[in-house]
Amino acid sequence: MNTVTTLFIEKGLGRGNYSAGSEKKITRMWTPLSLTLCVLSAVLLGCPGGDSSRILVVPVDGSHWLNMELILRQLHARGHEITVLHSAKSWYIPQNSTMYTSITIRMLEDEDDLDVYNRMILDIMECRKKSQLISSFCHKYVLTKRFWEGYKIIADSTAFLLDDPVFMKKMYDGKFDLMLTDPCLPHGAILGSYLKLPMVFNVRWINTGETHFTMAPSPSSYVPLTGTELTDKMDFMDRVKNVLFQIFTEIEMQFLVYPAYSDLMARHFPPGSDLLSLLLSADIWLVRADFVFEFPRPTMPNVVYIGGFQCQEPSPLPDELEKFVESSGEHGVIIMSIGTFLSALPRKTTEAIAAAFAELPQKVIWRYSGQPLTSLGNNTLLVKWLPQNDLLGHPKTRVFVTHGGTNGMYEAIYHGVPVVGLPLLFDQFDNVVRMQARGAARIVEANSITKESFLEAVKDVVENPSYRENIQRLSKLHHDKPMTPMDTALFWIEYVIRNKGVPHLQAVGYSLPWYSYFCLDVAAFLLAIVVAVVWFSMFCCRLLCCRRSKRKLKGE
């Protein structure tokens, strides 16, 4: 999970003073002066409360919640009323908040725990010991096996909601104007479709894979599938691997993902409905991506890119941390954080990392909560939490050692800090490959790390100026926009509310049967015409030949 998420949890941000679901209303006492000021503000700037709408939010826990919470803070500040559905056992989502009304429902967290992800990391590290092709498919298999256990939980918990008359009455009585959800888990997309609400996705991943592969054409010749660790410049064998991955993914969708929701669709939606059709009905996809980082590829008109919207200018560091950073002198500091997954790394690996850091002239700030390390150097400060964004924005930061989470990647780009990638799970391998392809990162394999290999990688990124030059070029491109990603996200959310949906931006192709989408029916029709013309031509030729033969026979 992203380290900034821990900031929100440990510092208690976003926690309110009244219980979730309370119907108590707060009455504001107006003085003549304050009333005059509000009227004047409304005339000059427009009162945010004047466009207040009711927004139903179904987030995903973990680092995904960080992204959603930042948007909710802005929506709340603009006067919108927000209701958040989440599990009573949520890892990070506060039940009590001044920003939103909280409603607890059954979700994946009720039957899941964080330890399962640590076990997955160990399985994937075993996969990484195999050859590159086998390793990628082994990694894919580990994820598929784990996700398969979750599909049924999600389907059952969503069906439970739709079958609960008390809950559904509360939803209808809420008179919501919009469903804002992260479709990585499809509770929100299914509920929003059932309630017939306009939908906005805050999305990078969906239940069926990476966003673009679901809603836009993705040619296998230059669009690498997630998990392949390929770039957009593929040779023949790379394209073979990419196609095989695409076939594997399609089989997974048709035989594992969609069937898990078939009973739910049959009972609560019109005939022919499936999970894919519900996902494709979303009005706007706020995709947490930026083509400064992503490879260019086809997209759709209802897709808005907000990659890096969580990034912000650095705040001053706490006094003790600032003193430690300043003590680094001209050598600067190295920041290391691999989220909450550090406990999954073998002891041998963490000792090798600590020993490598001890030989560097730089100071090191390492987010670490494991057992004491015997090879730790005097230049290394271990902390249970660190202000990642603020440290990355400090002028003395030289390198960011990270697991390759999306939030961390965009913070590195935003602040122009080169990366040493230590990927462990999910899309992290592809993320660091993208950064490496831009010349702004080095990758170190966690399963085979040694003191020497890690030290060489870090020293290379610190001492080779090309890494910093490349990341700063990306940073400049990322900042060069007419609107900030956050302002863009807020505009399109309110655009959907104002217009009660945006069907004019949705492609008709989503509703076409597969044979019409690929024009197979047209191809069959044209082929039939060609066959008919050829057959008719051959028939005519044969008929003419027969007549000539008969005339010759008669003449003889």
GUKOL-483103 format. One line per 10 residues: their letters; for each residue y negated, x negated, z of C-alpha. Coordinates in Angstrom, 1 decimal. Layout:
// GUKOL-483103
a	Y X Z | ...
//
This chain:
// GUKOL-483103
mntvttlfie	0.0 0.0 0.0 | -3.5 -1.2 -0.6 | -5.1 -3.0 2.3 | -8.3 -0.9 2.1 | -6.2 2.1 2.9 | -5.4 0.4 6.3 | -9.1 0.1 6.8 | -9.5 3.8 6.7 | -6.6 4.3 9.0 | -7.3 1.6 11.6
kglgrgnysa	-11.0 2.3 11.8 | -10.4 6.1 11.9 | -12.8 6.9 9.1 | -12.7 10.5 7.8 | -11.5 12.0 11.1 | -13.3 15.1 12.3 | -13.9 16.7 15.7 | -12.4 20.1 14.9 | -8.8 21.2 14.1 | -7.6 21.7 10.6
gsekkitrmw	-7.6 25.3 9.3 | -10.2 26.4 11.8 | -12.2 29.4 10.7 | -15.2 28.5 12.8 | -18.4 28.2 10.9 | -21.3 25.9 11.8 | -24.7 27.6 11.7 | -27.6 25.4 10.8 | -30.9 26.1 12.7 | -33.8 25.9 10.4
tplsltlcvl	-37.4 25.0 11.4 | -40.3 25.9 9.1 | -40.7 22.2 8.1 | -37.0 21.7 7.3 | -36.9 25.0 5.3 | -40.0 23.9 3.4 | -38.4 20.5 2.7 | -35.2 22.1 1.5 | -37.0 24.5 -0.9 | -39.1 21.6 -2.2
savllgcpgg	-35.9 19.5 -2.7 | -34.2 22.4 -4.5 | -37.2 22.7 -6.9 | -37.4 18.9 -7.6 | -33.8 17.8 -7.4 | -31.6 20.9 -7.1 | -29.8 21.6 -3.8 | -26.2 20.4 -4.0 | -25.1 23.5 -2.1 | -26.4 25.7 -4.9
dssrilvvpv	-23.4 24.7 -7.1 | -20.9 24.8 -4.2 | -17.4 25.5 -5.4 | -14.0 25.8 -3.7 | -11.6 23.0 -4.6 | -7.9 23.0 -3.7 | -6.6 19.4 -3.4 | -3.0 18.3 -3.4 | -3.0 14.5 -2.9 | -0.2 11.8 -2.8
dgshwlnmel	0.1 9.8 0.3 | -0.2 6.0 0.7 | -2.7 4.0 -1.4 | -3.0 7.0 -3.7 | -4.8 8.8 -0.9 | -7.5 6.1 -0.8 | -8.5 6.9 -4.4 | -8.5 10.6 -3.7 | -10.4 10.4 -0.4 | -13.3 8.5 -2.0
ilrqlhargh	-13.7 11.3 -4.6 | -13.5 13.9 -1.8 | -16.2 12.2 0.1 | -18.5 12.5 -2.9 | -17.6 16.1 -3.6 | -18.2 17.0 0.0 | -21.6 15.3 0.0 | -22.4 17.4 -3.1 | -21.7 20.6 -1.2 | -18.3 21.6 -2.4
eitvlhsaks	-15.8 23.3 0.0 | -12.5 21.4 0.0 | -9.0 22.4 1.1 | -6.3 19.7 1.3 | -2.6 20.4 1.4 | -0.5 17.7 2.9 | 2.6 17.0 5.1 | 2.4 17.2 8.8 | 4.1 13.8 8.7 | 1.6 12.2 6.4
wyipqnstmy	1.4 8.4 6.7 | -2.3 8.1 6.0 | -3.9 11.5 5.4 | -5.8 12.7 8.5 | -5.1 16.3 9.6 | -8.5 16.7 11.1 | -11.5 15.9 9.0 | -15.1 16.9 8.7 | -14.7 16.8 4.9 | -12.1 19.3 4.3
tsitirmled	-9.9 22.1 5.7 | -6.4 21.0 6.2 | -3.2 23.0 5.5 | 0.1 21.4 6.3 | 3.0 22.0 3.9 | 6.5 20.4 3.4 | 6.3 17.4 1.1 | 8.1 14.2 0.3 | 7.0 12.5 3.5 | 9.0 15.0 5.6
eddldvynrm	12.2 13.4 4.4 | 11.0 9.9 3.5 | 9.9 6.8 5.3 | 8.2 3.5 4.5 | 11.3 1.4 5.2 | 13.0 2.7 2.1 | 10.4 0.9 0.0 | 11.1 -2.4 1.8 | 14.8 -1.9 1.0 | 13.8 -1.3 -2.7
ildimecrkk	11.9 -4.5 -2.7 | 15.0 -6.5 -1.6 | 17.1 -4.8 -4.3 | 14.5 -5.6 -6.9 | 14.3 -9.2 -5.8 | 18.0 -9.4 -6.4 | 17.5 -7.9 -9.9 | 14.9 -10.6 -10.6 | 17.5 -13.3 -10.3 | 19.2 -12.1 -13.6
sqlissfchk	18.1 -12.8 -17.1 | 14.8 -11.3 -18.2 | 16.3 -8.4 -20.2 | 18.9 -7.5 -17.7 | 16.4 -7.9 -14.9 | 14.1 -5.4 -16.4 | 16.8 -2.8 -16.8 | 18.2 -3.5 -13.3 | 14.6 -2.9 -11.9 | 14.4 0.3 -13.8
yvltkrfweg	17.8 1.4 -12.5 | 16.8 0.8 -8.9 | 13.6 2.9 -9.3 | 15.5 5.7 -11.1 | 18.1 5.8 -8.4 | 15.5 6.1 -5.7 | 13.3 8.6 -7.6 | 16.3 10.8 -8.3 | 16.7 11.4 -4.6 | 13.1 12.5 -4.4
ykiiadstaf	13.1 14.9 -7.4 | 15.2 17.5 -5.7 | 13.1 17.2 -2.5 | 9.9 17.8 -4.4 | 11.4 20.8 -6.4 | 12.7 22.4 -3.2 | 9.5 21.9 -1.2 | 7.4 23.4 -4.1 | 9.8 26.4 -4.4 | 9.5 26.9 -0.7
llddpvfmkk	5.7 27.2 -1.1 | 5.9 29.7 -4.0 | 8.5 31.8 -2.1 | 6.3 31.9 1.1 | 4.2 35.2 0.9 | 2.0 34.1 3.8 | 1.1 30.8 2.2 | 0.6 32.3 -1.3 | -1.7 35.0 0.2 | -3.8 32.3 1.7
mydgkfdlml	-4.0 30.6 -1.7 | -5.0 33.8 -3.5 | -7.5 34.7 -0.7 | -9.0 31.2 -1.0 | -10.5 32.1 -4.4 | -10.4 28.5 -5.5 | -12.4 27.3 -8.5 | -10.3 24.2 -9.2 | -7.1 22.4 -8.5 | -7.6 18.6 -8.0
tdpclphgai	-4.4 16.8 -7.7 | -2.5 13.5 -8.2 | 0.4 14.4 -10.4 | 2.4 11.3 -9.4 | 4.2 14.1 -7.3 | 3.9 17.4 -9.2 | 3.4 19.8 -6.2 | -0.2 20.3 -7.2 | 0.4 20.7 -10.9 | 3.1 23.3 -10.4
lgsylklpmv	1.0 25.2 -7.8 | -2.2 25.0 -9.9 | -0.3 26.4 -12.9 | 1.2 29.2 -10.9 | -2.3 30.1 -9.5 | -3.7 29.8 -13.0 | -6.5 27.4 -11.8 | -8.3 25.0 -14.0 | -6.8 21.6 -13.2 | -8.1 18.0 -13.0
fnvrwintge	-5.7 15.1 -12.5 | -6.7 12.0 -10.6 | -3.9 10.0 -12.2 | -2.3 6.7 -13.1 | 1.3 7.8 -12.8 | 3.0 11.2 -13.1 | 6.4 12.4 -12.1 | 7.7 11.6 -15.6 | 6.3 8.1 -15.9 | 3.0 6.4 -17.0
thftmapsps	0.2 8.8 -18.0 | -0.4 7.8 -21.6 | 3.3 8.1 -22.6 | 3.2 11.8 -21.6 | -0.1 12.9 -23.1 | -0.8 10.6 -26.1 | 1.1 9.1 -29.0 | 2.5 5.7 -27.9 | 3.9 3.6 -30.9 | 6.6 1.3 -29.7
syvpltgtel	5.4 -1.4 -32.1 | 2.4 -2.3 -29.9 | 2.3 -0.1 -26.8 | 4.5 -1.7 -24.1 | 6.4 0.7 -22.0 | 6.0 0.4 -18.2 | 8.6 -1.9 -16.7 | 9.1 -4.1 -19.8 | 6.5 -6.6 -18.7 | 5.4 -7.0 -22.3
tdkmdfmdrv	1.9 -7.3 -23.9 | 0.6 -5.5 -27.0 | 1.6 -8.6 -29.0 | 5.3 -8.2 -29.4 | 7.8 -10.1 -31.6 | 10.9 -8.5 -33.0 | 13.1 -8.9 -29.8 | 10.2 -7.6 -27.7 | 10.1 -4.5 -29.8 | 13.8 -4.1 -29.5
knvlfqifte	13.4 -4.2 -25.7 | 10.5 -1.8 -25.8 | 12.5 0.8 -27.9 | 15.5 0.5 -25.6 | 13.3 1.2 -22.6 | 11.8 4.2 -24.4 | 15.3 5.6 -25.1 | 16.3 4.9 -21.5 | 13.2 6.7 -20.2 | 13.7 9.7 -22.5
iemqflvypa	17.3 10.0 -21.3 | 16.1 9.8 -17.7 | 13.5 12.6 -18.4 | 15.9 15.0 -20.1 | 18.9 14.5 -17.8 | 17.4 13.7 -14.4 | 13.8 14.7 -14.1 | 13.4 18.0 -15.9 | 16.8 19.5 -14.8 | 15.7 19.0 -11.1
ysdlmarhfp	12.9 21.5 -11.7 | 14.8 23.9 -14.0 | 15.7 26.5 -11.3 | 12.1 26.5 -10.0 | 10.8 27.1 -13.5 | 13.3 29.8 -14.2 | 12.4 31.8 -11.1 | 8.6 31.4 -11.1 | 7.4 30.8 -14.6 | 7.7 32.5 -18.0
pgsdllslll	10.8 31.7 -20.1 | 10.6 28.4 -21.9 | 8.4 26.8 -19.2 | 9.2 23.3 -18.1 | 7.6 20.6 -16.0 | 6.2 18.8 -19.0 | 4.4 21.9 -20.3 | 2.8 22.4 -16.9 | 1.6 18.8 -16.7 | 0.1 19.0 -20.2
sadiwlvrad	-1.8 22.1 -19.4 | -4.3 20.1 -17.2 | -7.9 20.3 -18.4 | -9.0 16.8 -17.6 | -7.1 13.6 -16.8 | -9.2 11.2 -14.7 | -7.1 8.1 -15.5 | -7.5 5.2 -13.1 | -7.6 2.7 -15.9 | -10.1 0.6 -17.9
fvfefprptm	-9.5 -1.0 -21.3 | -11.0 -4.2 -19.9 | -7.6 -4.3 -18.1 | -5.3 -2.1 -20.1 | -4.1 -2.8 -23.7 | -5.8 -0.7 -26.4 | -3.8 2.4 -27.3 | -4.1 5.9 -28.6 | -5.7 8.4 -26.2 | -6.8 12.1 -26.2
pnvvyiggfq	-10.2 13.8 -25.9 | -9.5 15.3 -22.4 | -8.8 11.9 -20.9 | -11.6 10.2 -18.9 | -11.2 6.6 -17.8 | -12.4 5.8 -14.2 | -10.6 2.5 -13.6 | -12.3 0.7 -10.7 | -14.1 3.7 -9.3 | -13.1 2.7 -5.8
cqepsplpde	-14.9 -0.6 -6.0 | -18.2 -1.2 -4.4 | -20.7 -3.9 -3.6 | -19.6 -6.0 -0.6 | -20.9 -5.3 2.9 | -21.6 -8.2 5.4 | -18.5 -9.6 7.0 | -17.8 -9.3 10.8 | -19.5 -12.3 12.6 | -16.3 -14.2 13.4
lekfvessge	-14.9 -13.7 9.9 | -18.2 -14.8 8.3 | -18.2 -17.9 10.5 | -14.7 -18.8 9.4 | -15.6 -18.3 5.7 | -18.8 -20.4 6.0 | -16.8 -23.2 7.7 | -14.9 -23.7 4.4 | -17.8 -25.6 2.9 | -17.7 -26.3 -0.8
hgviimsigt	-14.0 -25.7 -1.0 | -14.3 -22.0 -0.3 | -11.6 -19.6 0.8 | -8.4 -18.0 -0.5 | -7.6 -14.4 0.3 | -4.0 -13.3 0.5 | -2.9 -9.7 0.9 | 0.2 -8.0 -0.3 | -0.3 -4.7 1.4 | 2.2 -3.2 3.8
flsalprktt	5.2 -4.7 1.9 | 4.9 -8.2 3.5 | 7.6 -7.3 6.1 | 10.1 -7.1 3.2 | 9.7 -10.7 2.1 | 12.5 -13.1 3.4 | 11.5 -15.4 6.1 | 12.1 -18.4 3.8 | 9.6 -17.1 1.4 | 6.8 -16.6 3.9
eaiaaafael	7.4 -20.0 5.4 | 7.1 -21.6 1.9 | 3.8 -19.8 1.4 | 2.5 -20.9 4.8 | 3.5 -24.5 4.1 | 1.8 -24.5 0.7 | -1.4 -23.1 2.2 | -1.4 -25.9 4.8 | -1.8 -28.5 2.1 | -4.8 -27.0 0.5
pqkviwrysg	-8.4 -28.0 1.2 | -9.5 -24.4 1.1 | -9.6 -22.1 4.2 | -7.1 -19.2 3.9 | -7.4 -15.7 5.2 | -4.0 -14.0 5.1 | -3.2 -10.5 6.0 | 0.0 -10.9 7.9 | 1.8 -8.9 10.6 | 5.3 -10.5 10.7
qpltslgnnt	6.9 -13.0 13.0 | 5.1 -16.3 13.9 | 5.3 -19.0 11.2 | 6.3 -22.5 12.1 | 4.7 -24.1 9.0 | 1.3 -22.5 9.4 | -1.6 -24.9 8.9 | -4.9 -25.1 10.8 | -6.8 -24.0 7.7 | -5.0 -20.6 7.7
llvkwlpqnd	-6.3 -17.5 9.6 | -3.7 -14.7 10.1 | -5.1 -11.2 10.5 | -3.5 -7.8 10.7 | -6.3 -6.2 8.7 | -9.0 -7.6 6.5 | -12.0 -6.1 4.6 | -10.6 -6.9 1.2 | -13.5 -5.6 -0.9 | -16.1 -7.4 1.2
llghpktrvf	-14.1 -10.7 1.1 | -13.5 -10.5 -2.6 | -17.3 -10.0 -3.1 | -18.1 -13.1 -1.0 | -19.5 -16.0 -3.0 | -17.1 -18.5 -1.3 | -13.9 -16.7 -2.3 | -12.0 -18.7 -4.9 | -8.6 -17.0 -5.4 | -7.0 -13.7 -4.6
vthggtngmy	-3.2 -13.8 -3.9 | -2.0 -10.3 -4.3 | 1.1 -8.2 -5.0 | -0.6 -6.7 -8.0 | -1.5 -3.2 -6.8 | -3.8 -1.3 -9.1 | -6.6 -1.1 -6.5 | -6.5 -4.8 -5.8 | -6.5 -5.7 -9.5 | -9.7 -3.7 -10.2
eaiyhgvpvv	-11.4 -5.1 -7.1 | -10.6 -8.6 -8.4 | -12.1 -7.7 -11.8 | -15.1 -6.0 -10.2 | -16.0 -9.1 -8.1 | -14.8 -11.7 -10.7 | -12.1 -13.4 -8.6 | -9.0 -14.9 -10.3 | -5.6 -13.9 -9.2 | -2.2 -15.4 -8.2
glpllfdqfd	0.2 -12.5 -8.6 | 3.2 -12.0 -6.3 | 4.6 -8.7 -7.7 | 7.1 -6.8 -5.6 | 7.5 -3.2 -6.8 | 6.6 -0.4 -9.2 | 3.9 -1.2 -11.8 | 2.9 -4.4 -10.0 | 4.9 -6.6 -12.5 | 3.1 -5.0 -15.5
nvvrmqarga	-0.3 -5.2 -13.8 | -0.1 -9.0 -13.2 | 1.3 -9.5 -16.8 | -1.9 -7.7 -18.1 | -4.1 -9.9 -16.0 | -2.2 -13.0 -17.1 | -2.6 -12.0 -20.7 | -6.3 -11.9 -20.2 | -6.2 -15.5 -18.9 | -7.2 -14.5 -15.4
ariveansit	-4.0 -14.9 -13.4 | -0.8 -16.8 -12.7 | 2.4 -15.1 -11.7 | 4.8 -16.4 -9.0 | 8.3 -14.8 -8.6 | 8.9 -13.8 -5.0 | 12.7 -14.2 -5.3 | 12.5 -17.9 -6.3 | 9.3 -19.1 -4.6 | 9.2 -22.6 -3.1
kesfleavkd	6.4 -24.5 -1.4 | 6.0 -26.6 -4.5 | 5.9 -23.8 -7.1 | 3.5 -21.7 -5.0 | 1.2 -24.7 -4.3 | 1.1 -25.6 -8.0 | 0.2 -22.1 -9.0 | -2.6 -21.7 -6.5 | -4.1 -25.2 -7.2 | -4.0 -24.4 -10.9
vvenpsyren	-6.0 -21.2 -10.5 | -8.4 -22.9 -8.1 | -9.0 -26.1 -10.2 | -8.8 -24.8 -13.8 | -12.2 -23.2 -14.6 | -10.8 -21.1 -17.4 | -9.3 -18.6 -14.9 | -12.7 -17.9 -13.2 | -14.5 -17.8 -16.6 | -12.0 -15.3 -17.9
iqrlsklhhd	-12.1 -13.0 -14.9 | -15.9 -13.1 -14.8 | -16.0 -12.2 -18.5 | -13.8 -9.2 -17.6 | -16.1 -8.4 -14.7 | -19.2 -8.4 -16.9 | -17.5 -6.0 -19.4 | -16.3 -3.8 -16.6 | -19.8 -3.4 -15.2 | -21.5 -2.8 -18.6
kpmtpmdtal	-21.3 1.0 -18.7 | -23.8 3.8 -19.0 | -22.4 5.5 -15.9 | -20.4 4.2 -12.9 | -16.7 5.3 -12.9 | -17.3 7.4 -9.8 | -20.3 9.3 -11.4 | -18.1 9.8 -14.5 | -15.3 11.3 -12.4 | -17.7 13.6 -10.5
fwieyvirnk	-19.4 14.8 -13.7 | -16.1 15.8 -15.3 | -14.8 17.6 -12.2 | -17.9 19.7 -12.0 | -17.9 20.2 -15.8 | -14.4 21.8 -15.5 | -15.7 24.0 -12.7 | -18.8 25.1 -14.5 | -16.9 26.0 -17.7 | -13.8 27.3 -16.0
gvphlqavgy	-11.6 25.0 -17.9 | -11.9 23.0 -21.1 | -9.3 24.3 -23.6 | -11.4 23.0 -26.5 | -10.4 19.5 -25.5 | -6.6 20.2 -25.3 | -4.5 19.3 -28.3 | -2.5 22.1 -30.0 | 0.3 19.5 -30.4 | 1.2 20.0 -26.8
slpwysyfcl	2.5 23.5 -27.5 | 4.4 22.7 -30.7 | 8.2 22.4 -30.7 | 9.4 18.9 -31.1 | 10.6 19.4 -34.7 | 7.1 20.7 -35.7 | 5.3 17.9 -33.8 | 7.2 15.3 -35.8 | 7.0 17.4 -39.0 | 10.7 17.3 -39.3
dvaafllaiv	10.7 20.9 -40.6 | 8.2 19.8 -43.3 | 10.3 16.8 -44.1 | 13.4 19.1 -44.4 | 11.5 21.5 -46.6 | 10.2 18.8 -48.9 | 13.7 17.2 -49.0 | 15.1 20.6 -50.0 | 12.6 20.9 -52.8 | 13.4 17.4 -54.1
vavvwfsmfc	17.2 18.1 -53.9 | 16.6 21.4 -55.7 | 14.5 19.8 -58.5 | 17.1 17.0 -58.9 | 19.9 19.5 -59.0 | 18.1 21.8 -61.5 | 17.2 18.8 -63.7 | 20.9 17.7 -63.7 | 22.0 21.3 -64.4 | 19.6 21.5 -67.3
crllccrrsk	20.7 18.1 -68.7 | 24.3 19.1 -68.4 | 23.6 22.4 -70.1 | 21.8 20.8 -73.0 | 24.5 18.2 -73.4 | 27.2 20.9 -73.4 | 25.3 22.8 -76.2 | 25.0 19.7 -78.3 | 28.6 18.9 -77.9 | 29.6 22.4 -79.0
rklkge	27.3 22.1 -82.1 | 28.9 18.9 -83.1 | 32.4 20.3 -82.7 | 31.5 23.4 -84.8 | 29.9 21.1 -87.5 | 33.1 19.1 -87.8
//
